[in-house]
Every structure is written in C-alpha cells, then in structure tokens.
Amino acid sequence: METAKLKKFAQFACRSLIEQVSAKLDLVLADGSAARREQPKAFV
C-alpha cells in the first residue's frame, strides 16, 4: 500500500493545526483582547 501521500498529508495537517492554534493563542493572549476582558482571572 502506498502511504507516501498519507504521510505527506498528515505532516501538512499537523503543521497547519499548529499554525492555527498558535495564531488563536496569540489573539487571545494579546493585551486588550475580548477574552482577557471577559475572563480576567483566567489570565493571572
């Protein structure tokens, strides 16, 4: 069974997920973000 395409897709999906989570985390942790205003105790 040819698994090279599956392996390439899995690597791409992993990198993409990491980038998306990092971008969301940066947005949430930014000073003045809505999440920080709504839940200030969560960021202490």
mmJSON file of the N, C-alpha and C atoms, coordinates in Angstrom:
{"data_MODEL":{"atom_site":{
"group_PDB":["ATOM","ATOM","ATOM","ATOM","ATOM","ATOM","ATOM","ATOM","ATOM","ATOM","ATOM","ATOM","ATOM","ATOM","ATOM","ATOM","ATOM","ATOM","ATOM","ATOM","ATOM","ATOM","ATOM","ATOM","ATOM","ATOM","ATOM","ATOM","ATOM","ATOM","ATOM","ATOM","ATOM","ATOM","ATOM","ATOM","ATOM","ATOM","ATOM","ATOM","ATOM","ATOM","ATOM","ATOM","ATOM","ATOM","ATOM","ATOM","ATOM","ATOM","ATOM","ATOM","ATOM","ATOM","ATOM","ATOM","ATOM","ATOM","ATOM","ATOM","ATOM","ATOM","ATOM","ATOM","ATOM","ATOM","ATOM","ATOM","ATOM","ATOM","ATOM","ATOM","ATOM","ATOM","ATOM","ATOM","ATOM","ATOM","ATOM","ATOM","ATOM","ATOM","ATOM","ATOM","ATOM","ATOM","ATOM","ATOM","ATOM","ATOM","ATOM","ATOM","ATOM","ATOM","ATOM","ATOM","ATOM","ATOM","ATOM","ATOM","ATOM","ATOM","ATOM","ATOM","ATOM","ATOM","ATOM","ATOM","ATOM","ATOM","ATOM","ATOM","ATOM","ATOM","ATOM","ATOM","ATOM","ATOM","ATOM","ATOM","ATOM","ATOM","ATOM","ATOM","ATOM","ATOM","ATOM","ATOM","ATOM","ATOM","ATOM","ATOM"],
"id":[1,2,3,4,5,6,7,8,9,10,11,12,13,14,15,16,17,18,19,20,21,22,23,24,25,26,27,28,29,30,31,32,33,34,35,36,37,38,39,40,41,42,43,44,45,46,47,48,49,50,51,52,53,54,55,56,57,58,59,60,61,62,63,64,65,66,67,68,69,70,71,72,73,74,75,76,77,78,79,80,81,82,83,84,85,86,87,88,89,90,91,92,93,94,95,96,97,98,99,100,101,102,103,104,105,106,107,108,109,110,111,112,113,114,115,116,117,118,119,120,121,122,123,124,125,126,127,128,129,130,131,132],
"type_symbol":["N","C","C","N","C","C","N","C","C","N","C","C","N","C","C","N","C","C","N","C","C","N","C","C","N","C","C","N","C","C","N","C","C","N","C","C","N","C","C","N","C","C","N","C","C","N","C","C","N","C","C","N","C","C","N","C","C","N","C","C","N","C","C","N","C","C","N","C","C","N","C","C","N","C","C","N","C","C","N","C","C","N","C","C","N","C","C","N","C","C","N","C","C","N","C","C","N","C","C","N","C","C","N","C","C","N","C","C","N","C","C","N","C","C","N","C","C","N","C","C","N","C","C","N","C","C","N","C","C","N","C","C"],
"label_atom_id":["N","CA","C","N","CA","C","N","CA","C","N","CA","C","N","CA","C","N","CA","C","N","CA","C","N","CA","C","N","CA","C","N","CA","C","N","CA","C","N","CA","C","N","CA","C","N","CA","C","N","CA","C","N","CA","C","N","CA","C","N","CA","C","N","CA","C","N","CA","C","N","CA","C","N","CA","C","N","CA","C","N","CA","C","N","CA","C","N","CA","C","N","CA","C","N","CA","C","N","CA","C","N","CA","C","N","CA","C","N","CA","C","N","CA","C","N","CA","C","N","CA","C","N","CA","C","N","CA","C","N","CA","C","N","CA","C","N","CA","C","N","CA","C","N","CA","C","N","CA","C","N","CA","C"],
"label_alt_id":[null,null,null,null,null,null,null,null,null,null,null,null,null,null,null,null,null,null,null,null,null,null,null,null,null,null,null,null,null,null,null,null,null,null,null,null,null,null,null,null,null,null,null,null,null,null,null,null,null,null,null,null,null,null,null,null,null,null,null,null,null,null,null,null,null,null,null,null,null,null,null,null,null,null,null,null,null,null,null,null,null,null,null,null,null,null,null,null,null,null,null,null,null,null,null,null,null,null,null,null,null,null,null,null,null,null,null,null,null,null,null,null,null,null,null,null,null,null,null,null,null,null,null,null,null,null,null,null,null,null,null,null],
"label_comp_id":["MET","MET","MET","GLU","GLU","GLU","THR","THR","THR","ALA","ALA","ALA","LYS","LYS","LYS","LEU","LEU","LEU","LYS","LYS","LYS","LYS","LYS","LYS","PHE","PHE","PHE","ALA","ALA","ALA","GLN","GLN","GLN","PHE","PHE","PHE","ALA","ALA","ALA","CYS","CYS","CYS","ARG","ARG","ARG","SER","SER","SER","LEU","LEU","LEU","ILE","ILE","ILE","GLU","GLU","GLU","GLN","GLN","GLN","VAL","VAL","VAL","SER","SER","SER","ALA","ALA","ALA","LYS","LYS","LYS","LEU","LEU","LEU","ASP","ASP","ASP","LEU","LEU","LEU","VAL","VAL","VAL","LEU","LEU","LEU","ALA","ALA","ALA","ASP","ASP","ASP","GLY","GLY","GLY","SER","SER","SER","ALA","ALA","ALA","ALA","ALA","ALA","ARG","ARG","ARG","ARG","ARG","ARG","GLU","GLU","GLU","GLN","GLN","GLN","PRO","PRO","PRO","LYS","LYS","LYS","ALA","ALA","ALA","PHE","PHE","PHE","VAL","VAL","VAL"],
"label_asym_id":["A","A","A","A","A","A","A","A","A","A","A","A","A","A","A","A","A","A","A","A","A","A","A","A","A","A","A","A","A","A","A","A","A","A","A","A","A","A","A","A","A","A","A","A","A","A","A","A","A","A","A","A","A","A","A","A","A","A","A","A","A","A","A","A","A","A","A","A","A","A","A","A","A","A","A","A","A","A","A","A","A","A","A","A","A","A","A","A","A","A","A","A","A","A","A","A","A","A","A","A","A","A","A","A","A","A","A","A","A","A","A","A","A","A","A","A","A","A","A","A","A","A","A","A","A","A","A","A","A","A","A","A"],
"label_entity_id":["1","1","1","1","1","1","1","1","1","1","1","1","1","1","1","1","1","1","1","1","1","1","1","1","1","1","1","1","1","1","1","1","1","1","1","1","1","1","1","1","1","1","1","1","1","1","1","1","1","1","1","1","1","1","1","1","1","1","1","1","1","1","1","1","1","1","1","1","1","1","1","1","1","1","1","1","1","1","1","1","1","1","1","1","1","1","1","1","1","1","1","1","1","1","1","1","1","1","1","1","1","1","1","1","1","1","1","1","1","1","1","1","1","1","1","1","1","1","1","1","1","1","1","1","1","1","1","1","1","1","1","1"],
"label_seq_id":[1,1,1,2,2,2,3,3,3,4,4,4,5,5,5,6,6,6,7,7,7,8,8,8,9,9,9,10,10,10,11,11,11,12,12,12,13,13,13,14,14,14,15,15,15,16,16,16,17,17,17,18,18,18,19,19,19,20,20,20,21,21,21,22,22,22,23,23,23,24,24,24,25,25,25,26,26,26,27,27,27,28,28,28,29,29,29,30,30,30,31,31,31,32,32,32,33,33,33,34,34,34,35,35,35,36,36,36,37,37,37,38,38,38,39,39,39,40,40,40,41,41,41,42,42,42,43,43,43,44,44,44],
"pdbx_PDB_ins_code":[null,null,null,null,null,null,null,null,null,null,null,null,null,null,null,null,null,null,null,null,null,null,null,null,null,null,null,null,null,null,null,null,null,null,null,null,null,null,null,null,null,null,null,null,null,null,null,null,null,null,null,null,null,null,null,null,null,null,null,null,null,null,null,null,null,null,null,null,null,null,null,null,null,null,null,null,null,null,null,null,null,null,null,null,null,null,null,null,null,null,null,null,null,null,null,null,null,null,null,null,null,null,null,null,null,null,null,null,null,null,null,null,null,null,null,null,null,null,null,null,null,null,null,null,null,null,null,null,null,null,null,null],
"Cartn_x":[0.843,0.0,0.887,0.553,1.289,0.882,1.807,1.49,2.156,2.93,3.655,2.694,1.605,0.649,-0.026,-0.343,-0.954,0.02,1.271,2.288,2.468,2.517,2.672,1.466,0.255,-0.945,-0.928,-0.535,-0.508,0.478,1.624,2.604,2.061,1.413,0.815,-0.29,-1.143,-2.242,-1.726,-0.685,-0.092,0.471,1.234,1.792,0.68,-0.341,-1.451,-2.181,-2.418,-3.087,-2.249,-0.956,-0.08,-0.108,-0.067,-0.116,-1.436,-2.545,-3.855,-4.02,-3.572,-3.668,-2.778,-1.592,-0.682,-1.274,-1.878,-2.491,-3.645,-4.457,-5.576,-5.064,-4.036,-3.456,-2.89,-2.198,-1.676,-2.802,-3.891,-5.041,-5.664,-5.837,-6.469,-5.579,-4.271,-3.355,-2.951,-3.334,-2.977,-3.609,-2.867,-3.415,-4.67,-5.699,-6.947,-7.851,-7.549,-8.409,-9.741,-10.749,-12.074,-12.039,-11.263,-11.174,-10.582,-9.601,-8.981,-9.93,-10.731,-11.696,-12.826,-13.265,-14.393,-13.996,-12.777,-12.306,-10.953,-10.863,-9.551,-8.841,-9.587,-8.978,-8.323,-8.718,-8.151,-6.737,-6.32,-5.01,-4.035,-4.317,-3.424,-2.307],
"Cartn_y":[-1.182,0.0,1.244,2.195,3.455,4.392,4.685,5.529,6.899,7.167,8.429,9.625,9.492,10.6,10.841,9.789,9.909,10.557,10.152,10.725,12.215,12.59,13.99,14.807,14.27,14.954,15.117,14.09,14.147,15.203,15.304,16.326,17.72,17.894,19.178,19.535,18.582,18.829,19.199,18.544,18.833,20.25,20.618,21.974,23.012,22.746,23.673,23.856,22.778,22.845,23.635,23.403,24.131,25.622,25.984,27.395,28.035,27.333,27.879,28.054,27.083,27.169,28.294,28.421,29.495,30.864,31.017,32.29,32.621,31.65,31.868,32.208,31.528,31.788,33.204,33.631,34.996,36.014,35.736,36.641,36.719,35.597,35.547,36.181,35.982,36.488,37.943,38.545,39.933,40.854,41.906,42.881,43.508,43.62,44.234,43.33,42.049,41.147,40.953,40.583,40.369,39.259,38.219,37.1,37.557,38.429,38.916,39.838,40.599,41.482,40.68,39.624,38.827,37.891,37.357,36.386,36.827,37.957,38.431,37.491,36.744,35.845,34.642,34.31,33.169,33.433,34.695,35.056,35.522,35.247,35.691,34.716],
"Cartn_z":[0.0,0.0,0.0,-0.851,-0.967,0.164,1.058,2.215,2.142,1.102,0.991,0.964,0.218,0.139,1.488,2.193,3.51,4.496,4.443,5.322,5.032,3.763,3.376,3.857,3.7,4.162,5.681,6.401,7.868,8.347,7.715,8.085,7.81,6.655,6.32,7.314,7.646,8.57,9.957,10.397,11.707,11.738,10.718,10.657,10.6,9.814,9.678,11.011,11.714,13.008,14.013,14.044,14.958,14.648,13.383,12.989,13.405,13.205,13.545,15.049,15.816,17.271,17.791,17.229,17.642,17.343,16.183,15.823,16.768,17.09,18.001,19.404,19.85,21.158,21.222,20.183,20.137,20.221,19.537,19.546,20.935,21.571,22.897,23.957,23.864,24.883,24.672,23.568,23.294,24.335,24.695,25.64,25.056,25.872,25.441,24.629,24.543,23.764,24.491,23.749,24.325,25.374,25.12,26.071,27.391,27.337,28.584,29.333,28.617,29.281,29.916,29.243,29.732,30.869,30.849,31.846,32.406,33.091,33.554,34.521,35.328,36.295,35.623,34.421,33.71,33.23,33.203,32.662,33.716,34.958,36.038,36.219],
"occupancy":[1.0,1.0,1.0,1.0,1.0,1.0,1.0,1.0,1.0,1.0,1.0,1.0,1.0,1.0,1.0,1.0,1.0,1.0,1.0,1.0,1.0,1.0,1.0,1.0,1.0,1.0,1.0,1.0,1.0,1.0,1.0,1.0,1.0,1.0,1.0,1.0,1.0,1.0,1.0,1.0,1.0,1.0,1.0,1.0,1.0,1.0,1.0,1.0,1.0,1.0,1.0,1.0,1.0,1.0,1.0,1.0,1.0,1.0,1.0,1.0,1.0,1.0,1.0,1.0,1.0,1.0,1.0,1.0,1.0,1.0,1.0,1.0,1.0,1.0,1.0,1.0,1.0,1.0,1.0,1.0,1.0,1.0,1.0,1.0,1.0,1.0,1.0,1.0,1.0,1.0,1.0,1.0,1.0,1.0,1.0,1.0,1.0,1.0,1.0,1.0,1.0,1.0,1.0,1.0,1.0,1.0,1.0,1.0,1.0,1.0,1.0,1.0,1.0,1.0,1.0,1.0,1.0,1.0,1.0,1.0,1.0,1.0,1.0,1.0,1.0,1.0,1.0,1.0,1.0,1.0,1.0,1.0],
"B_iso_or_equiv":[0.0,0.0,0.0,0.0,0.0,0.0,0.0,0.0,0.0,0.0,0.0,0.0,0.0,0.0,0.0,0.0,0.0,0.0,0.0,0.0,0.0,0.0,0.0,0.0,0.0,0.0,0.0,0.0,0.0,0.0,0.0,0.0,0.0,0.0,0.0,0.0,0.0,0.0,0.0,0.0,0.0,0.0,0.0,0.0,0.0,0.0,0.0,0.0,0.0,0.0,0.0,0.0,0.0,0.0,0.0,0.0,0.0,0.0,0.0,0.0,0.0,0.0,0.0,0.0,0.0,0.0,0.0,0.0,0.0,0.0,0.0,0.0,0.0,0.0,0.0,0.0,0.0,0.0,0.0,0.0,0.0,0.0,0.0,0.0,0.0,0.0,0.0,0.0,0.0,0.0,0.0,0.0,0.0,0.0,0.0,0.0,0.0,0.0,0.0,0.0,0.0,0.0,0.0,0.0,0.0,0.0,0.0,0.0,0.0,0.0,0.0,0.0,0.0,0.0,0.0,0.0,0.0,0.0,0.0,0.0,0.0,0.0,0.0,0.0,0.0,0.0,0.0,0.0,0.0,0.0,0.0,0.0],
"pdbx_formal_charge":[null,null,null,null,null,null,null,null,null,null,null,null,null,null,null,null,null,null,null,null,null,null,null,null,null,null,null,null,null,null,null,null,null,null,null,null,null,null,null,null,null,null,null,null,null,null,null,null,null,null,null,null,null,null,null,null,null,null,null,null,null,null,null,null,null,null,null,null,null,null,null,null,null,null,null,null,null,null,null,null,null,null,null,null,null,null,null,null,null,null,null,null,null,null,null,null,null,null,null,null,null,null,null,null,null,null,null,null,null,null,null,null,null,null,null,null,null,null,null,null,null,null,null,null,null,null,null,null,null,null,null,null],
"auth_seq_id":[1,1,1,2,2,2,3,3,3,4,4,4,5,5,5,6,6,6,7,7,7,8,8,8,9,9,9,10,10,10,11,11,11,12,12,12,13,13,13,14,14,14,15,15,15,16,16,16,17,17,17,18,18,18,19,19,19,20,20,20,21,21,21,22,22,22,23,23,23,24,24,24,25,25,25,26,26,26,27,27,27,28,28,28,29,29,29,30,30,30,31,31,31,32,32,32,33,33,33,34,34,34,35,35,35,36,36,36,37,37,37,38,38,38,39,39,39,40,40,40,41,41,41,42,42,42,43,43,43,44,44,44],
"auth_comp_id":["MET","MET","MET","GLU","GLU","GLU","THR","THR","THR","ALA","ALA","ALA","LYS","LYS","LYS","LEU","LEU","LEU","LYS","LYS","LYS","LYS","LYS","LYS","PHE","PHE","PHE","ALA","ALA","ALA","GLN","GLN","GLN","PHE","PHE","PHE","ALA","ALA","ALA","CYS","CYS","CYS","ARG","ARG","ARG","SER","SER","SER","LEU","LEU","LEU","ILE","ILE","ILE","GLU","GLU","GLU","GLN","GLN","GLN","VAL","VAL","VAL","SER","SER","SER","ALA","ALA","ALA","LYS","LYS","LYS","LEU","LEU","LEU","ASP","ASP","ASP","LEU","LEU","LEU","VAL","VAL","VAL","LEU","LEU","LEU","ALA","ALA","ALA","ASP","ASP","ASP","GLY","GLY","GLY","SER","SER","SER","ALA","ALA","ALA","ALA","ALA","ALA","ARG","ARG","ARG","ARG","ARG","ARG","GLU","GLU","GLU","GLN","GLN","GLN","PRO","PRO","PRO","LYS","LYS","LYS","ALA","ALA","ALA","PHE","PHE","PHE","VAL","VAL","VAL"],
"auth_asym_id":["A","A","A","A","A","A","A","A","A","A","A","A","A","A","A","A","A","A","A","A","A","A","A","A","A","A","A","A","A","A","A","A","A","A","A","A","A","A","A","A","A","A","A","A","A","A","A","A","A","A","A","A","A","A","A","A","A","A","A","A","A","A","A","A","A","A","A","A","A","A","A","A","A","A","A","A","A","A","A","A","A","A","A","A","A","A","A","A","A","A","A","A","A","A","A","A","A","A","A","A","A","A","A","A","A","A","A","A","A","A","A","A","A","A","A","A","A","A","A","A","A","A","A","A","A","A","A","A","A","A","A","A"],
"auth_atom_id":["N","CA","C","N","CA","C","N","CA","C","N","CA","C","N","CA","C","N","CA","C","N","CA","C","N","CA","C","N","CA","C","N","CA","C","N","CA","C","N","CA","C","N","CA","C","N","CA","C","N","CA","C","N","CA","C","N","CA","C","N","CA","C","N","CA","C","N","CA","C","N","CA","C","N","CA","C","N","CA","C","N","CA","C","N","CA","C","N","CA","C","N","CA","C","N","CA","C","N","CA","C","N","CA","C","N","CA","C","N","CA","C","N","CA","C","N","CA","C","N","CA","C","N","CA","C","N","CA","C","N","CA","C","N","CA","C","N","CA","C","N","CA","C","N","CA","C","N","CA","C","N","CA","C"],
"pdbx_PDB_model_num":[1,1,1,1,1,1,1,1,1,1,1,1,1,1,1,1,1,1,1,1,1,1,1,1,1,1,1,1,1,1,1,1,1,1,1,1,1,1,1,1,1,1,1,1,1,1,1,1,1,1,1,1,1,1,1,1,1,1,1,1,1,1,1,1,1,1,1,1,1,1,1,1,1,1,1,1,1,1,1,1,1,1,1,1,1,1,1,1,1,1,1,1,1,1,1,1,1,1,1,1,1,1,1,1,1,1,1,1,1,1,1,1,1,1,1,1,1,1,1,1,1,1,1,1,1,1,1,1,1,1,1,1]
}}}
